[in-house]
Amino acid sequence: MTATLTFTLPEEQEEFYHAAKGAEWRMIVEDLDAHLRSRLKHEDGLSEDAAIALQATRDKLHEFVAERGLSLF
């Protein structure tokens, strides 16, 4: 299967940028999720309030991803 995206530049420069950089944005989101997970799992001395806040942030990140029909895994 082959797919081709066509953009009229410079009018569609923003759309082109989003399409071209989508993989990098995904990697940032994956890195953020991994960072939150690592802090929850491995950080010694993490207060209960901090752990709750980190988990809530991670849950919200997953919710945003799912709402857009995407997956990190």
Secondary structure, 3 states (H helix, E strand, C coil): CCCCCCCCCCCCHHHHHHHHCHHHHHHHHHHHHHHHHHHHHHCCCCCHHHHHHHHHHHHHHHHHHHHCCCCCC
